[in-house]
Amino acid sequence: MSDSEDGYLDDLFIMPDLDAGWISVRFTPPTPIEAVIWRIQEHVTGEQVAAGAVRPSGNAPALFSAEIPGFRPWSVNEPFLYELVMVMHDTGGSGHEVHQIFGMYKYEARGKRLYVNNKPFLVRGHIRGREAHDHPNLEGLPEEDYYEKSLLATKSYGFNFVRFHSKVPPESFFRVADRLGVLTHIEVRKYYGKYQKERELMDHDPVLIKPEDWRETVLRVRNHPSLMVYCMGNEINSPGNNTQVKAISELTKRLDPTRLFIDTCARGEYDRTGVDLDVQHMGYFCPFGRNSEMFDTTSNWAIFGSVSGKEMVSPGKEKRPESSTRREVEQNFPVLAHEIGHYVALRDLDRLDEKFGASPSEKPWWIDELRKLRASKGLEADSAELVRASQRYQSIWWKQCIESARRSRILSGYHFLQMADTDRYENGNGILDCFDDPKHTSPEEFLKFNGATVLIAELPRRALFEGEAISVPVWLSHYGPPREGAAALEWEITGENVWLGGRMPDFELAEPGLRRLATIEARLPRAAGARLLRLEVRLLGGGDALAENDWTLALFPNRPEEVPADGLAFHLDGIDVIRRYPQMAAAVGAEPQGKLLVASRFTREVLEHLRSGGDVVLLYRVPENHDYSAGREELYLPSTRGRFKGVIWDRGHNLGALVRDHAATRGFPSDGFFDFHFHGLVDDCDKITLDDFPGSPAALIQGVDKASRDRFDVYTFGLRELQAEWTMRRFAYLFEVRVGDGRLLVSGFNFTGVERHVPEACGMFEHLLSYARSDEFRPETAVSPEELESYLREKGSGRRIVERMMTQYWQLDEEPLESARYWKESEERIRAEM
């Protein structure tokens, strides 16, 4: 369709040939036309660059070509637009004009990489479109202003591409994207329904897309230079042998051979043909620790099978379950990562309440309901800090996720989920709020890892020991304009009484792409105490910082022999302290009388020690939280298995933590929030719930729970939207309480790393021992021994709060996607406790 003053041609197509510097124009006159006088002009200035005439033959399709001398291509950095004006004269001599804006572009999948205008291109995309990933025009702006506000933010945060999930955007969006320079991916197959059950019905619909609907869409949008990808839809099952897909692919290449075609975003077979690129699910892991390389593996693509029926996984001899052979899956196309960075944070309910009060849109029901839930959990006083804690955790995962994807040697880009929150309560994973305003991360900070030129330090660990020799590869992901002259790399590691640094000159930035630029090697100094460090890297050229980035590290002393062993008794299951502290051998299994008892679960002995006025450090870890076949604790402290990864959509319950300024926390380095040096403590921990703990003690390190329910609960279990048992819980990683004359310090952190010399586990372990033996150990909250025992016994004999289906998958952290077996077993666990 054309932008027209007096009319339009529904099949007008201006097809650029960037290499030849000309365009071909095809159209069918709506009525017999005697002659067409045409001109090409710059859209903004109106300056004419070419002109001519053509005489159509009746109502037959007309075709003409035109050279555009000295043309300027359309690109995301310089979205230069031309305009074709055609004056059509009919046999009576009268005429009308047709205007069509266009650009000179070339989109190409070449081997395993994407090219735009013959230059390697990295898709830095975000998602909107479907109601689960978008929001209406809440401010009542003119439609183009609504899209302009969003796309200006898109560009300011470094994105160059928008994937419309299950939607084709309106003409107003394309006009703004053409003008501002943002590439677009459309999906013609629409989702419907609110919950997963409607999605499952759609998955079994035999008709994917009607060819006439596809044809109408292509004809309507194909003249917009911002359009890059035609896609049939999201997560279509088994497209490789589907005859409908083949027909749509062939139809697309006839209607518009200048764009890229893909059948489905994710779930497509790795060896199918007929597509130009692929969008593959890289797994619901988080790229850190043992999953640091998740964006460099193709193994999980095997889940979606092979069009030729190749066996993806073969069982071992005699089909024994403990062995198998897994096929290494090939990369056959340029690949984009599907829906990454979808980490949730708490909403700022008070700010949203004000913004909806000033807007013409009705305030969503969930704002007041979540405020009621917050009050019922006693979280009102800390609500602002808990929001900040969750936003910090969201930010560090965004950075880690995008840097890991950019460091991938497989990927040609990513689809980030998502740019803005929705006005539905469960989707708080946007950089912007549902009014398209920034929430907590500035464009300047985001551009450090999402700009055109980015430096990436490969850091699979962030907690380090003194004296440790480190080797840090530094990658350059450069997709900006070529720069003349050489650049220099500078780096430094700084902290209290710590400075290390270096410089290397002569790096060229002429060619775009990914390369390993250098390796930083350093030996960390001796540390008087645990402290935070900052690694900063800069690429300097012509006196300017071409790129700069930074990461937080933590440095810990490594002198286990200096930890005093006197006055201790260890009753720990699963933590062999003697491996790191041989001087503790006599304390392991010792009688606790008169000593500081360090235990891993509540026992009669622990309770008696407290009752007699003794002190206990409880490093709480119980088998039932980690092994579903384990027996139930008789004295149970409500808790759940934790992971050091963000909530992914509605999988999980970790939105970071608030580290309070307290004597019990000051010996462990932090800026008041979680960062990656907490990884070894939090991953596979026992996160404690204080919702109804006697005396309501404050958490010294308070975990932030999500506010949204698991989407499967609504129809699988018939539950309502908000569920207090599984959301906004008062989580604690560390708290203390006086029990009669005794003192109790409880941590749910994972201290199994002590025997493996994990720096953060050792650092926290040594600090808590020191704190518990000091005069600063003075709990403010008091409960009686009888209250505590009664509470623990009641919880031990009562119903367990089993995490919901999606969160159980998140806790297991075993598979890139949920398997059929997983779904069955997770539902069974929930129903067993109902």
C-alpha positions in Angstrom: 0.0 0.0 0.0 1.3 3.5 -0.8 1.1 6.7 1.1 -1.1 8.7 -1.2 -2.7 12.2 -1.4 -5.3 11.3 -4.0 -5.2 7.5 -4.1 -3.1 4.4 -3.8 -2.1 1.3 -5.6 -2.5 -1.8 -3.5 0.2 -3.8 -5.3 2.8 -1.0 -5.7 6.3 -2.3 -4.9 9.5 -0.4 -5.0 12.3 -2.9 -5.0 15.8 -1.5 -4.4 19.0 -3.0 -5.8 21.6 -1.5 -3.5 24.6 -3.0 -5.4 23.4 -1.6 -8.8 22.2 1.7 -7.4 18.7 1.5 -8.9 15.1 0.6 -8.2 12.5 -1.3 -10.0 8.9 -0.3 -9.6 5.9 -2.6 -10.2 2.2 -1.7 -10.0 -1.1 -2.4 -11.6 -3.1 0.7 -12.7 -6.6 0.7 -11.1 -8.1 2.0 -14.3 -6.8 2.4 -17.9 -3.9 4.9 -17.7 -2.5 6.7 -20.7 0.8 7.7 -19.1 2.6 7.8 -15.8 4.9 10.7 -15.1 7.2 9.9 -12.2 9.9 11.5 -10.2 12.1 10.4 -7.3 12.9 13.0 -4.7 14.6 13.2 -1.2 11.7 12.8 1.2 12.8 15.6 3.6 14.1 18.2 1.3 12.0 17.4 -1.8 15.1 17.7 -4.0 14.5 15.7 -7.2 17.1 13.0 -8.0 15.5 11.2 -11.0 12.5 11.5 -13.3 10.8 9.8 -16.2 7.6 8.4 -17.8 6.0 5.1 -18.6 3.0 4.1 -20.7 1.1 1.2 -19.2 -0.8 -1.2 -21.4 -4.4 -1.1 -20.2 -4.8 -2.7 -16.8 -1.8 -4.9 -17.2 0.9 -4.7 -14.5 3.4 -1.9 -15.3 7.1 -2.0 -14.6 9.9 0.6 -14.8 13.4 1.0 -13.4 15.3 4.0 -12.3 18.9 4.7 -11.4 19.5 6.9 -8.3 22.8 8.5 -8.8 24.9 9.0 -5.6 22.2 7.4 -3.5 22.3 7.3 0.3 21.3 3.9 1.8 18.7 3.6 4.6 20.2 2.2 7.8 19.5 2.3 11.5 22.3 4.9 11.9 21.2 7.0 9.0 17.5 6.3 8.0 17.6 8.2 4.7 14.3 8.2 2.9 13.3 8.8 -0.7 9.9 9.5 -2.1 8.4 8.2 -5.4 5.7 10.5 -6.8 3.7 9.2 -9.8 1.2 11.3 -11.6 -1.2 9.1 -13.5 -3.0 10.4 -16.5 -6.1 8.6 -17.7 -7.4 8.6 -21.3 -9.4 11.8 -20.5 -6.3 13.7 -19.6 -7.0 14.1 -15.9 -4.6 12.6 -13.4 -4.0 11.9 -9.8 -0.9 11.5 -7.7 0.4 8.5 -5.8 3.2 9.1 -3.2 5.3 6.3 -1.7 8.2 6.7 0.7 11.0 4.1 0.3 14.6 3.5 1.2 17.6 1.9 -0.4 18.5 -1.2 1.7 19.8 -4.8 1.4 19.0 -7.5 4.0 20.9 -10.7 3.5 21.6 -14.0 5.3 25.1 -14.9 4.2 26.4 -18.2 5.5 25.9 -18.0 9.3 25.8 -14.3 9.6 23.4 -11.4 8.9 24.3 -8.5 6.7 22.7 -5.1 6.2 23.8 -3.1 3.3 26.7 -5.6 2.8 28.0 -5.1 6.3 27.9 -7.6 9.2 25.0 -6.8 11.4 24.1 -7.7 15.0 20.4 -7.7 15.8 19.9 -6.0 19.1 16.2 -6.5 19.3 13.4 -6.2 21.8 9.9 -7.6 21.8 6.5 -6.1 21.9 3.2 -6.8 20.2 1.1 -9.5 22.0 -0.8 -8.2 25.0 1.5 -10.2 27.3 4.4 -8.1 25.9 2.9 -4.7 25.2 0.6 -2.1 26.7 -2.1 0.1 25.2 -1.7 3.9 24.7 -2.3 4.7 28.3 -1.5 8.4 28.0 -4.0 8.9 25.1 -1.3 10.3 22.8 -1.8 10.6 19.0 -0.8 7.2 17.6 2.4 8.3 15.9 3.5 10.1 19.1 2.8 7.0 21.1 5.1 4.9 18.9 7.6 7.7 18.6 8.0 7.9 22.4 8.6 4.1 22.5 11.1 4.0 19.5 13.1 7.0 20.8 13.6 5.0 24.0 14.4 1.9 21.9 17.2 3.7 20.2 18.5 5.5 23.3 19.0 2.1 25.0 21.0 0.8 22.0 18.3 -1.4 20.4 18.0 -1.4 16.6 15.2 -3.9 16.0 11.7 -4.6 17.2 10.1 -8.1 17.0 6.3 -7.9 17.0 5.3 -11.0 18.8 2.2 -12.5 17.1 1.2 -9.1 15.5 1.6 -6.9 12.5 2.0 -3.3 13.7 -0.1 -0.5 12.2 1.0 1.9 9.5 1.7 4.6 12.1 4.4 2.4 13.7 6.1 1.8 10.3 6.1 5.4 9.5 7.9 6.2 12.7 10.3 3.3 12.4 11.1 4.3 8.8 11.9 7.8 10.0 13.9 7.0 13.1 15.7 4.0 11.8 14.5 0.9 13.7 14.2 -2.5 12.0 11.1 -4.5 12.3 10.1 -8.2 12.5 6.4 -9.0 12.1 4.4 -12.2 12.8 1.1 -12.7 11.0 -0.2 -15.6 13.1 -2.0 -14.0 16.1 -2.3 -15.3 19.6 -5.6 -15.3 21.3 -6.7 -15.9 24.9 -5.3 -14.9 28.2 -3.8 -18.1 29.6 -1.8 -21.1 28.5 -4.8 -23.3 27.8 -5.7 -21.1 24.8 -2.1 -21.3 23.6 -2.4 -25.1 23.7 -5.6 -25.0 21.6 -3.8 -22.9 19.1 -0.8 -25.3 18.9 -3.2 -27.9 17.5 -5.0 -25.7 15.0 -4.3 -27.4 11.6 -4.5 -24.0 9.8 -1.4 -21.9 10.5 -2.2 -18.9 8.3 -4.5 -18.4 5.4 -2.5 -17.6 2.2 -4.8 -14.7 1.4 -4.1 -13.1 4.8 -0.4 -13.5 4.3 -0.6 -12.0 0.8 -2.6 -9.0 2.0 -0.1 -8.3 4.8 3.0 -8.5 2.5 1.4 -6.2 0.0 0.5 -3.7 2.7 3.9 -3.4 4.4 6.6 -4.3 1.9 7.5 -0.7 0.9 8.6 0.2 4.4 12.4 0.1 4.5 12.3 -0.6 8.3 10.7 -4.0 7.6 13.4 -6.7 7.8 11.8 -10.1 8.7 8.6 -11.8 7.8 7.7 -14.5 10.3 4.7 -16.7 10.4 4.4 -16.8 14.2 5.7 -17.7 17.6 6.8 -21.2 18.6 5.1 -23.1 15.9 5.6 -26.8 16.4 7.4 -29.0 13.7 7.4 -26.5 10.8 10.0 -28.3 8.8 7.8 -30.8 7.0 4.6 -28.7 7.1 3.3 -28.1 3.6 1.6 -24.8 4.6 5.0 -23.4 5.7 6.5 -24.4 2.3 3.7 -22.7 0.5 4.0 -19.5 2.5 7.8 -19.4 2.0 7.4 -19.7 -1.7 4.7 -17.0 -1.8 6.9 -14.6 0.2 9.8 -14.9 -2.2 7.5 -14.1 -5.1 5.9 -11.1 -3.4 9.0 -9.7 -1.8 12.5 -11.2 -2.4 14.2 -8.4 -0.6 13.3 -9.4 3.0 14.2 -12.3 5.2 11.7 -15.1 5.9 11.4 -17.4 8.9 8.6 -19.8 9.7 8.7 -19.7 13.5 10.4 -17.9 16.4 11.8 -21.0 18.3 10.8 -24.6 18.1 11.9 -25.0 14.5 14.0 -28.1 13.5 17.7 -27.2 13.1 18.0 -28.9 9.7 14.8 -27.5 8.0 15.1 -25.6 4.7 13.1 -22.7 3.2 14.1 -20.2 5.9 16.7 -17.4 5.7 17.5 -17.3 9.4 16.6 -19.0 12.6 15.5 -17.9 16.1 16.4 -20.6 18.6 15.6 -21.0 22.3 19.0 -21.0 24.1 17.4 -22.4 27.3 15.8 -21.1 30.5 19.2 -21.1 32.3 21.0 -18.0 33.4 24.5 -17.3 31.8 26.7 -17.5 34.8 28.7 -20.1 36.7 28.2 -23.6 35.2 25.9 -22.0 32.5 28.4 -19.3 31.5 28.6 -20.7 28.0 24.9 -21.3 27.4 24.9 -19.0 24.4 27.7 -20.9 22.7 26.0 -24.3 22.6 23.5 -25.7 20.1 22.7 -28.9 22.1 19.2 -27.8 23.3 18.0 -27.3 19.7 17.9 -31.1 19.5 14.7 -30.9 21.6 12.8 -29.8 18.5 14.0 -32.7 16.4 15.1 -33.2 12.8 13.1 -32.9 9.6 14.8 -36.0 8.4 14.0 -38.0 11.5 17.5 -38.2 12.8 17.8 -39.6 16.3 18.8 -36.8 18.6 19.6 -38.9 21.8 20.4 -42.6 21.8 20.2 -44.6 25.0 23.3 -46.4 26.3 23.9 -50.1 25.9 20.9 -52.2 26.8 19.0 -48.8 27.2 20.6 -48.2 30.6 19.5 -44.8 31.9 22.8 -43.7 33.2 24.4 -43.4 29.8 23.4 -41.9 26.4 24.7 -40.4 23.3 23.6 -36.9 22.3 23.9 -35.6 18.7 25.9 -32.4 18.3 23.5 -30.1 16.4 24.8 -28.0 13.5 24.2 -24.4 12.9 22.8 -24.0 9.4 21.6 -20.4 9.4 22.3 -17.0 11.1 20.7 -17.5 14.5 19.1 -15.1 16.9 18.5 -15.9 20.6 14.8 -16.3 21.5 13.4 -14.1 24.3 16.4 -13.4 26.5 16.8 -11.1 29.5 13.2 -11.6 30.7 14.0 -11.0 34.4 11.3 -9.6 36.6 11.4 -6.9 39.2 8.9 -5.6 41.6 6.7 -2.7 40.4 6.8 0.7 42.1 3.2 0.5 43.1 3.0 4.0 44.6 4.5 5.7 41.5 2.2 3.7 39.2 -0.8 4.8 41.3 0.2 8.4 40.8 0.8 8.0 37.1 -2.5 6.3 36.5 -4.2 9.0 38.5 -2.9 11.6 36.1 -3.7 9.6 32.9 -7.0 9.1 31.0 -6.7 5.3 31.5 -8.4 3.4 34.2 -6.1 2.2 37.0 -5.5 -1.6 36.8 -7.1 -3.6 39.6 -3.9 -5.2 40.7 -2.2 -2.0 42.0 -4.5 -1.8 45.0 -4.6 -5.5 45.5 -0.8 -5.8 45.6 -0.6 -2.9 48.0 -3.0 -4.9 50.3 -0.9 -8.0 49.9 2.3 -5.9 50.7 0.6 -4.6 53.9 -0.5 -8.1 55.0 3.1 -9.3 54.8 4.4 -6.4 56.9 6.5 -5.1 54.0 5.2 -1.5 53.7 8.1 0.1 55.6 10.7 -1.6 53.5 8.8 -1.5 50.2 10.9 1.2 48.5 14.2 -0.6 49.4 12.8 -3.9 48.3 11.8 -2.5 44.9 15.4 -1.1 44.6 16.8 -4.5 45.5 14.8 -6.2 42.9 15.7 -3.6 40.3 19.4 -4.0 41.0 19.1 -7.7 40.6 17.2 -7.2 37.4 19.9 -4.9 36.1 22.9 -7.1 36.8 21.2 -10.0 35.0 20.3 -7.8 32.0 24.0 -6.9 31.7 25.2 -10.4 32.2 22.7 -11.9 29.8 23.3 -9.4 26.9 27.1 -9.5 27.3 27.1 -13.3 27.2 24.9 -13.3 24.1 27.2 -10.8 22.4 30.2 -12.9 23.2 28.6 -15.9 21.5 30.3 -17.2 18.4 27.0 -18.7 17.3 24.6 -15.8 17.5 23.9 -13.0 15.1 21.8 -11.2 17.7 19.0 -11.5 20.3 15.4 -10.7 21.0 15.2 -9.1 24.5 12.0 -9.6 26.5 11.0 -6.8 26.8 11.3 -3.0 26.4 8.4 -2.0 28.5 6.2 -3.4 31.3 2.7 -4.3 30.4 -0.3 -3.0 32.3 -1.0 -6.6 33.3 0.4 -7.2 36.8 2.6 -10.3 36.0 4.9 -8.7 33.5 7.3 -6.4 35.3 10.3 -7.2 33.1 10.7 -4.0 31.1 13.4 -1.4 31.0 10.5 1.1 30.8 7.3 1.2 32.8 3.9 0.8 31.1 3.9 4.5 30.2 7.2 4.1 28.3 9.2 6.0 30.9 12.5 4.8 32.2 12.3 3.0 35.6 15.8 2.6 37.1 18.5 2.0 34.5 19.7 4.9 32.5 20.5 4.7 28.8 24.1 5.5 29.5 24.5 2.5 31.8 22.6 0.2 29.3 24.7 1.3 26.4 27.8 0.0 28.1 26.7 -3.4 27.1 24.0 -2.8 24.4 25.6 -0.1 22.3 27.1 -0.5 18.9 30.7 -1.0 20.3 31.0 -2.9 23.5 33.8 -4.4 25.6 33.1 -7.6 27.4 35.2 -9.2 30.2 34.7 -12.9 30.4 34.3 -13.5 34.2 32.7 -16.9 35.1 33.5 -16.1 38.8 33.3 -12.8 40.6 34.4 -13.9 44.1 38.2 -14.3 44.3 40.9 -15.1 46.9 43.9 -13.0 47.7 47.0 -14.2 45.9 44.9 -15.7 43.1 46.2 -15.5 39.6 43.4 -14.4 37.2 43.2 -14.5 33.5 40.4 -12.5 32.0 39.7 -12.6 28.2 38.4 -9.2 26.9 36.1 -9.3 23.9 35.2 -6.6 21.5 31.7 -6.6 20.0 31.9 -3.9 17.3 29.0 -3.1 15.0 29.3 0.6 14.8 30.7 2.8 12.0 34.3 2.0 11.0 36.8 4.3 12.7 40.1 5.4 11.3 43.3 5.1 13.3 44.3 2.8 16.1 42.7 2.5 19.6 44.3 1.6 22.9 42.9 -0.7 25.5 43.2 0.4 29.2 42.2 -1.5 32.3 42.3 -1.3 36.0 41.2 -3.2 39.1 40.6 -0.8 42.0 39.5 -1.1 45.6 40.6 -0.2 49.1 44.4 -0.4 49.1 44.2 -2.2 45.7 45.3 -1.0 42.3 46.3 -3.1 39.3 46.2 -1.9 35.7 47.6 -2.0 32.2 47.5 -0.6 28.7 47.9 -2.0 25.2 47.9 0.2 22.0 47.2 -0.5 18.3 43.8 -2.0 17.9 42.0 -1.3 14.6 38.2 -0.8 14.5 37.8 -0.7 10.7 36.0 -4.1 10.4 32.8 -4.9 12.3 32.3 -8.1 14.1 33.2 -10.0 17.3 36.8 -10.8 18.3 38.8 -11.6 21.4 40.8 -8.4 21.8 43.2 -9.2 24.7 43.7 -11.2 27.9 44.2 -9.4 31.2 46.5 -11.3 33.6 47.0 -10.3 37.2 47.8 -11.7 40.6 45.5 -10.3 43.3 47.2 -8.8 46.3 47.0 -9.9 50.0 43.8 -8.5 51.6 43.6 -7.3 55.2 39.9 -8.0 55.0 37.1 -8.8 52.5 36.4 -6.0 50.1 34.7 -5.0 46.8 36.8 -4.4 43.7 35.9 -2.9 40.4 37.3 -4.0 37.0 37.1 -1.2 34.4 38.1 -1.5 30.8 38.2 1.3 28.2 38.9 1.5 24.5 40.4 4.9 23.7 40.9 6.5 20.2 41.7 10.0 19.2 41.3 11.1 22.8 37.7 9.7 23.0 36.4 6.7 24.9 35.1 4.5 22.1 33.7 2.0 24.6 33.9 1.4 28.4 32.5 -1.1 30.7 32.9 -2.3 34.3 32.2 -5.2 36.7 32.1 -5.7 40.4 34.4 -8.3 42.0 34.9 -9.3 45.6 38.3 -10.1 47.2 38.5 -12.4 50.2 41.4 -13.3 52.5 42.5 -17.0 52.2 44.0 -17.8 55.6 41.9 -20.7 57.0 44.7 -21.6 59.5 44.0 -18.3 61.3 40.4 -19.1 62.1 40.3 -20.0 65.8 38.9 -23.5 66.7 38.4 -23.1 70.5 34.9 -23.0 72.0 33.2 -24.6 69.0 31.1 -27.6 68.4 30.1 -28.6 64.8 27.0 -30.7 64.1 26.8 -30.2 60.4 25.4 -32.5 57.8 26.9 -32.4 54.3 29.7 -29.8 55.2 33.1 -31.2 55.8 34.7 -28.3 57.6 37.9 -30.3 58.3 38.9 -30.2 54.7 39.5 -26.4 54.9 40.0 -26.1 58.6 41.9 -29.2 60.0 42.2 -27.4 63.3 38.5 -27.9 63.7 38.7 -31.7 63.9 38.2 -31.9 67.6 35.1 -29.7 67.4 33.3 -31.9 64.8 30.7 -33.9 66.7 31.8 -32.4 70.1 29.4 -31.9 73.0 27.9 -28.4 72.6 27.9 -27.7 76.4 29.4 -24.2 77.0 30.3 -23.8 73.4 29.1 -22.1 70.3 27.1 -24.8 68.5 27.2 -24.7 64.7 24.5 -26.9 63.2 22.7 -27.4 59.9 19.1 -28.3 61.2 16.9 -28.0 64.2 17.3 -30.9 66.6 16.4 -31.6 70.2 20.0 -31.0 71.0 19.9 -27.6 69.3 16.8 -26.6 71.2 18.2 -27.8 74.5 21.4 -25.9 74.0 19.4 -22.7 73.4 17.1 -23.4 76.4 20.2 -23.7 78.6 21.4 -20.3 77.5 23.8 -21.5 74.8 24.5 -19.8 71.4 23.7 -21.4 68.1 24.7 -20.6 64.5 22.3 -22.6 62.3 23.5 -23.0 58.8 20.1 -24.3 57.8 20.1 -27.0 55.1 17.6 -29.8 55.1 17.4 -32.7 52.6 13.7 -32.3 51.9 14.4 -29.0 50.1 16.8 -30.6 47.7 15.6 -34.2 47.3 12.0 -34.8 46.8 12.3 -38.4 48.0 13.8 -37.3 51.3 11.9 -37.6 54.6 10.2 -34.7 56.2 11.8 -32.7 59.0 10.3 -33.1 62.4 11.4 -29.6 63.4 10.9 -27.7 60.2 11.7 -24.1 59.4 9.6 -23.1 56.4 12.0 -22.7 53.5 12.4 -23.3 49.8 15.2 -24.2 47.5 16.9 -21.1 46.1 18.9 -20.4 43.1 21.2 -17.5 42.1 19.3 -16.5 39.1 16.5 -14.0 38.4 12.8 -14.8 38.0 12.4 -15.7 34.4 8.9 -14.6 33.4 7.1 -16.5 36.2 9.7 -19.2 36.8 11.4 -18.7 40.2 11.2 -16.6 43.3 14.6 -14.7 43.5 14.3 -11.0 42.9 17.5 -10.2 44.7 18.0 -9.1 48.3 18.4 -6.3 50.6 21.6 -6.5 52.7 21.0 -4.4 55.8 23.8 -2.5 57.5 24.4 -4.6 60.6 27.3 -6.0 62.5 26.3 -9.5 61.1 26.7 -8.3 57.5 29.5 -5.7 57.6 32.3 -8.3 57.4 31.0 -9.5 54.0 31.5 -7.0 51.1 28.4 -5.6 49.5 26.8 -2.2 48.6 23.5 -3.2 50.2 22.3 -5.5 47.4 23.1 -8.8 45.8 25.7 -9.0 43.1 27.5 -12.0 41.5 29.9 -12.5 44.3 26.9 -13.9 46.3 26.5 -16.7 43.7 28.1 -19.6 45.6 26.1 -18.7 48.7 22.7 -18.4 47.1 22.7 -21.1 44.4 21.0 -24.2 45.8 20.4 -22.6 49.2 17.5 -22.9 51.6 15.7 -19.6 51.5 13.7 -19.2 54.8 10.2 -17.8 55.0 9.5 -15.5 58.0 5.9 -14.8 57.2 4.6 -16.2 60.5 7.8 -16.8 62.5 7.2 -16.0 66.2 8.2 -12.5 67.2 8.4 -11.4 63.5 12.2 -10.8 63.5 13.8 -8.6 60.9 15.8 -10.3 58.2 19.4 -9.0 58.2 19.7 -10.2 54.6 16.2 -10.1 53.2 15.3 -11.9 50.0 12.8 -10.3 47.6 10.0 -12.6 46.4 8.0 -12.1 43.2 4.5 -10.6 43.2 3.0 -12.6 40.3 1.5 -16.0 40.4 2.4 -18.9 38.1 0.2 -18.6 35.0 -0.6 -22.4 35.2 -2.2 -22.0 38.6 -5.2 -20.2 37.2 -6.6 -23.0 35.1 -4.7 -26.1 36.3 -5.5 -25.7 40.0 -8.4 -23.2 39.8 -6.6 -20.6 41.8 -7.1 -16.8 41.7 -4.7 -14.2 40.3 -3.0 -13.3 43.6 -1.7 -16.0 45.9 -0.2 -14.9 49.3 1.3 -18.3 50.0 3.6 -18.2 47.0 4.2 -14.5 46.5 5.7 -11.5 48.3 7.0 -13.7 51.1 9.2 -12.3 53.8 12.3 -14.2 52.8 15.4 -14.3 54.8 19.0 -15.5 54.0 20.1 -14.3 57.5 18.3 -13.4 60.7 18.8 -13.6 64.5 16.6 -14.0 67.5 17.1 -14.5 71.3 15.6 -17.7 72.5 15.2 -17.5 76.2 18.7 -16.8 77.5 20.3 -18.3 74.3 21.1 -16.6 71.1 20.3 -18.0 67.6 21.8 -16.8 64.3 20.2 -18.5 61.3 21.4 -18.5 57.7 19.9 -20.2 54.7 22.9 -19.7 52.5 24.6 -22.7 50.9 27.8 -23.4 52.8 28.7 -26.7 51.1 31.2 -24.6 49.2 33.3 -24.3 52.4 34.8 -27.7 51.8 35.5 -26.8 48.1 37.2 -23.5 49.0 34.5 -21.4 47.3 35.6 -17.9 48.3 32.2 -16.4 49.0 31.1 -19.4 51.1 34.4 -19.4 53.1 34.2 -15.6 53.6 30.7 -15.6 54.9 31.3 -18.7 57.1 34.3 -17.2 58.7 32.6 -13.9 59.2 29.5 -15.4 60.8 31.6 -17.4 63.2 33.5 -14.3 64.2 30.2 -12.3 64.7 28.5 -15.0 66.8 31.5 -15.0 69.2 31.6 -11.2 69.5 29.9 -8.8 71.9 28.0 -7.4 68.9 25.8 -10.5 68.8 22.7 -9.0 70.5 19.5 -10.1 68.9 16.6 -7.6 69.4 13.7 -10.0 68.9 13.0 -12.5 71.6 11.0 -15.7 71.6 10.6 -18.3 74.3 12.1 -21.8 73.8 8.6 -23.2 74.0 7.3 -20.8 71.3 10.1 -21.8 69.0 9.7 -25.5 69.5 5.9 -25.4 69.1 6.3 -23.4 65.9 8.9 -25.8 64.4 6.8 -28.9 65.3 3.7 -27.4 63.9 5.4 -26.7 60.6 7.1 -30.1 60.6 3.8 -31.9 60.9 1.8 -29.5 58.6 1.4 -29.0 54.9 4.4 -27.9 52.9 4.2 -24.9 50.7 5.4 -26.6 47.5 6.5 -24.2 44.8 4.4 -24.0 41.7 5.0 -25.8 38.5 7.1 -23.3 36.7 9.2 -22.5 39.8 9.9 -26.2 40.4 11.6 -26.3 37.0 13.6 -23.2 37.9 14.7 -24.8 41.2 15.8 -28.0 39.5 17.9 -26.1 37.0 18.5 -29.3 35.0 16.9 -28.9 31.6 16.9 -26.0 29.1 13.2 -26.5 28.7 10.4 -28.2 30.6 10.0 -31.9 29.5 6.7 -33.9 29.5 8.1 -35.9 32.5 8.8 -32.7 34.4 5.3 -31.4 33.9 3.8 -34.6 35.2 6.0 -34.9 38.3 5.7 -31.2 39.3 1.9 -31.3 39.2 2.0 -34.5 41.3 4.1 -32.9 43.9 1.7 -30.0 44.2 -1.4 -32.1 44.4 0.2 -34.3 47.1 0.2 -31.3 49.4 -3.2 -29.9 48.5 
